Amino acid sequence: MPCFFCIAVIAIVAGIAAASAADEVEAKLGDVAASGVRRGVDTQSVARFDLEVLPGGGRAGSGGGAVPVAVTLYKAHSRVRIQVMSHAVPHATAHEVMERVAQALDGEIVTRSDVASETRVQQLARGAVAAPTDPTPRPTPDLRSR
């Protein structure tokens, strides 16, 4: 189950054509991947890549074990979501890894999940709090206005 711990959305450099975007993103991710990049999904609109990134600038032994990361490319919107896939990763390490991935993609992080949301998800994962029972969807914030 994908977690929502430490999600960053970046705007990638305009000019990556939709047809070649997935190949270009995969190649750039290879520069920060500890042991290769796996393309799990590739449709007309979305491509998802799974990789592990070493913290500490990628130097072995400088920052702990490899961090599992999922990168989702939204082709039509020139957007990428970077998602750290482990709750065991310290917050500072997760942010460092997301920054490395964003830099590799020549992107800029435009929004991140907040600590309150991350804490709530961690509590739900541990069963420390009950899941909400209200099925009413909440409005999604418009990030373009920021």
Contacts in CASP RR format, 6 or more apart in sequence:
PFRMAT RR
TARGET T0000
AUTHOR 0000-0000-0000
METHOD contacts of the structure
MODEL  1
MPCFFCIAVIAIVAGIAAASAADEVEAKLGDVAASGVRRGVDTQSVARFD
LEVLPGGGRAGSGGGAVPVAVTLYKAHSRVRIQVMSHAVPHATAHEVMER
VAQALDGEIVTRSDVASETRVQQLARGAVAAPTDPTPRPTPDLRSR
2 70 0 8 1.000
2 83 0 8 1.000
2 85 0 8 1.000
3 83 0 8 1.000
3 85 0 8 1.000
3 86 0 8 1.000
3 87 0 8 1.000
3 121 0 8 1.000
3 125 0 8 1.000
4 83 0 8 1.000
4 113 0 8 1.000
4 117 0 8 1.000
4 118 0 8 1.000
4 121 0 8 1.000
5 83 0 8 1.000
5 84 0 8 1.000
5 85 0 8 1.000
5 86 0 8 1.000
5 87 0 8 1.000
5 89 0 8 1.000
5 94 0 8 1.000
5 113 0 8 1.000
5 118 0 8 1.000
5 121 0 8 1.000
5 122 0 8 1.000
6 83 0 8 1.000
6 84 0 8 1.000
6 89 0 8 1.000
6 91 0 8 1.000
6 94 0 8 1.000
6 95 0 8 1.000
6 98 0 8 1.000
6 112 0 8 1.000
6 113 0 8 1.000
6 118 0 8 1.000
7 81 0 8 1.000
7 82 0 8 1.000
7 83 0 8 1.000
7 84 0 8 1.000
7 112 0 8 1.000
7 113 0 8 1.000
8 81 0 8 1.000
8 82 0 8 1.000
8 83 0 8 1.000
8 98 0 8 1.000
8 102 0 8 1.000
8 109 0 8 1.000
8 111 0 8 1.000
8 112 0 8 1.000
8 113 0 8 1.000
9 79 0 8 1.000
9 80 0 8 1.000
9 81 0 8 1.000
9 82 0 8 1.000
9 109 0 8 1.000
9 110 0 8 1.000
9 111 0 8 1.000
9 112 0 8 1.000
9 143 0 8 1.000
10 79 0 8 1.000
10 80 0 8 1.000
10 82 0 8 1.000
10 102 0 8 1.000
10 105 0 8 1.000
10 107 0 8 1.000
10 108 0 8 1.000
10 109 0 8 1.000
10 110 0 8 1.000
11 78 0 8 1.000
11 79 0 8 1.000
11 107 0 8 1.000
11 108 0 8 1.000
11 110 0 8 1.000
12 21 0 8 1.000
12 25 0 8 1.000
12 73 0 8 1.000
12 78 0 8 1.000
12 79 0 8 1.000
12 80 0 8 1.000
12 105 0 8 1.000
12 106 0 8 1.000
12 107 0 8 1.000
13 78 0 8 1.000
13 106 0 8 1.000
13 107 0 8 1.000
14 78 0 8 1.000
15 78 0 8 1.000
16 24 0 8 1.000
16 25 0 8 1.000
16 78 0 8 1.000
18 75 0 8 1.000
18 76 0 8 1.000
21 47 0 8 1.000
21 73 0 8 1.000
21 75 0 8 1.000
21 78 0 8 1.000
22 39 0 8 1.000
22 42 0 8 1.000
22 47 0 8 1.000
22 73 0 8 1.000
22 75 0 8 1.000
25 47 0 8 1.000
25 49 0 8 1.000
25 71 0 8 1.000
25 73 0 8 1.000
25 80 0 8 1.000
25 105 0 8 1.000
26 37 0 8 1.000
26 39 0 8 1.000
26 47 0 8 1.000
26 49 0 8 1.000
28 104 0 8 1.000
28 105 0 8 1.000
28 106 0 8 1.000
29 37 0 8 1.000
29 49 0 8 1.000
29 51 0 8 1.000
29 71 0 8 1.000
29 101 0 8 1.000
29 104 0 8 1.000
29 105 0 8 1.000
30 36 0 8 1.000
30 37 0 8 1.000
30 51 0 8 1.000
30 104 0 8 1.000
31 104 0 8 1.000
32 51 0 8 1.000
32 53 0 8 1.000
32 58 0 8 1.000
32 100 0 8 1.000
32 101 0 8 1.000
32 104 0 8 1.000
33 51 0 8 1.000
33 52 0 8 1.000
33 53 0 8 1.000
34 51 0 8 1.000
34 52 0 8 1.000
34 53 0 8 1.000
34 54 0 8 1.000
34 58 0 8 1.000
34 66 0 8 1.000
35 51 0 8 1.000
35 52 0 8 1.000
35 66 0 8 1.000
36 51 0 8 1.000
36 52 0 8 1.000
37 49 0 8 1.000
37 50 0 8 1.000
37 51 0 8 1.000
38 49 0 8 1.000
38 50 0 8 1.000
38 51 0 8 1.000
39 47 0 8 1.000
39 48 0 8 1.000
39 49 0 8 1.000
40 48 0 8 1.000
40 49 0 8 1.000
40 50 0 8 1.000
41 47 0 8 1.000
41 48 0 8 1.000
42 48 0 8 1.000
44 75 0 8 1.000
45 74 0 8 1.000
45 75 0 8 1.000
45 76 0 8 1.000
46 72 0 8 1.000
46 73 0 8 1.000
46 74 0 8 1.000
46 75 0 8 1.000
47 72 0 8 1.000
47 73 0 8 1.000
47 75 0 8 1.000
48 70 0 8 1.000
48 71 0 8 1.000
48 72 0 8 1.000
48 73 0 8 1.000
49 70 0 8 1.000
49 71 0 8 1.000
49 72 0 8 1.000
49 73 0 8 1.000
50 68 0 8 1.000
50 69 0 8 1.000
50 70 0 8 1.000
50 71 0 8 1.000
51 68 0 8 1.000
51 69 0 8 1.000
51 71 0 8 1.000
52 66 0 8 1.000
52 67 0 8 1.000
52 68 0 8 1.000
52 69 0 8 1.000
53 66 0 8 1.000
53 67 0 8 1.000
53 69 0 8 1.000
53 97 0 8 1.000
53 100 0 8 1.000
53 101 0 8 1.000
54 60 0 8 1.000
54 61 0 8 1.000
54 62 0 8 1.000
54 63 0 8 1.000
54 64 0 8 1.000
54 65 0 8 1.000
54 66 0 8 1.000
54 67 0 8 1.000
55 62 0 8 1.000
55 63 0 8 1.000
55 64 0 8 1.000
55 65 0 8 1.000
55 67 0 8 1.000
55 93 0 8 1.000
55 96 0 8 1.000
55 97 0 8 1.000
56 62 0 8 1.000
56 63 0 8 1.000
56 96 0 8 1.000
57 96 0 8 1.000
57 100 0 8 1.000
58 100 0 8 1.000
63 93 0 8 1.000
67 84 0 8 1.000
67 86 0 8 1.000
67 89 0 8 1.000
67 93 0 8 1.000
67 94 0 8 1.000
67 97 0 8 1.000
68 84 0 8 1.000
68 85 0 8 1.000
68 86 0 8 1.000
69 82 0 8 1.000
69 83 0 8 1.000
69 84 0 8 1.000
69 85 0 8 1.000
69 97 0 8 1.000
69 98 0 8 1.000
69 101 0 8 1.000
70 81 0 8 1.000
70 82 0 8 1.000
70 83 0 8 1.000
70 85 0 8 1.000
71 80 0 8 1.000
71 81 0 8 1.000
71 82 0 8 1.000
71 83 0 8 1.000
71 101 0 8 1.000
72 80 0 8 1.000
72 81 0 8 1.000
72 83 0 8 1.000
73 79 0 8 1.000
73 80 0 8 1.000
74 80 0 8 1.000
74 81 0 8 1.000
80 105 0 8 1.000
80 107 0 8 1.000
82 98 0 8 1.000
82 101 0 8 1.000
82 102 0 8 1.000
82 109 0 8 1.000
84 94 0 8 1.000
84 97 0 8 1.000
84 98 0 8 1.000
87 122 0 8 1.000
87 125 0 8 1.000
89 97 0 8 1.000
91 115 0 8 1.000
91 118 0 8 1.000
95 112 0 8 1.000
98 109 0 8 1.000
98 112 0 8 1.000
99 109 0 8 1.000
102 108 0 8 1.000
102 109 0 8 1.000
110 143 0 8 1.000
110 146 0 8 1.000
111 143 0 8 1.000
111 146 0 8 1.000
120 129 0 8 1.000
123 129 0 8 1.000
124 131 0 8 1.000
END
